């Protein structure tokens, strides 16, 4: 599958708040896999540990939530992040590292969609948890 543009798949975000570079696989309504590389020039690196820059956990979590929104894949519906459950950060993510993001639907209750999410760098899990999205 060729890389897909996240905006064309319904992601409601726009620059500078898109944290998915491309979607590499998806099963609409079920799963999505995407990738992201944060270049060293990102403004947040200037203040987030300037001598030892790393991707903030909240931005990594947002990238995972955006991947979950793409996985939801509901044409004409927008989703908002409603809850973060048990997010763990297992090692820092550095500028210019390629991050593979994945989201897998585990439950839908009414307008709430729950996803297991994981971020990997070089085959190693760097973050994992559960995010809940709500239909807007």
C-alpha positions, -999 to 999 in steps of 0.1 A, spaced: 0 0 0 14 34 -8 15 60 19 -18 79 25 -23 115 34 -39 117 69 -60 148 60 -75 130 30 -86 102 54 -106 126 75 -82 139 101 -97 172 111 -64 187 123 -42 211 102 -7 224 105 9 231 128 -11 205 148 -9 174 126 14 148 142 10 121 116 32 124 85 16 95 66 -7 66 70 10 33 60 -19 9 66 -55 9 78 -87 -11 81 -114 16 84 -133 13 117 -107 -10 131 -69 -2 129 -44 22 115 -6 24 113 11 57 106 46 72 108 59 105 122 94 121 123 98 153 144 126 173 128 152 189 151 139 223 141 105 218 159 101 248 182 92 227 213 127 211 212 142 246 221 126 244 255 119 208 262 153 198 277 174 220 254 206 201 262 189 167 258 159 173 235 130 148 234 95 146 221 71 157 248 48 128 260 17 149 255 26 154 218 34 117 214 0 109 230 -17 133 206 0 116 176 -14 83 189 -49 98 193 -47 112 158 -38 77 145 -68 63 165 -90 90 148 -78 78 114 -85 42 125 -121 51 134 -125 59 97 -160 72 98 -167 94 68 -183 127 78 -177 122 115 -152 141 136 -137 126 168 -123 143 198 -99 129 224 -120 123 256 -97 102 278 -62 88 281 -59 56 301 -27 40 314 -3 57 290 33 46 296 64 61 282 91 35 281 120 55 267 125 90 253 119 97 216 146 120 201 145 145 173 146 129 138 137 94 150 111 76 129 81 68 150 57 41 140 22 47 154 -5 21 157 -41 21 169 -65 -8 173 -101 -5 182 -110 -25 213 -145 -13 221 -173 11 210 -200 21 235 -224 46 222 -204 75 209 -172 65 227 -145 46 208 -117 30 227 -83 22 211 -51 4 222 -23 25 210 15 20 206 45 40 194 76 22 183 111 34 173 135 10 156 113 -20 166 112 -10 203 80 1 220 85 36 233 49 44 244 17 24 249 -17 29 264 -54 34 257 -72 64 243 -109 71 241 -124 92 214 -159 106 213 -178 115 182 -181 153 179 
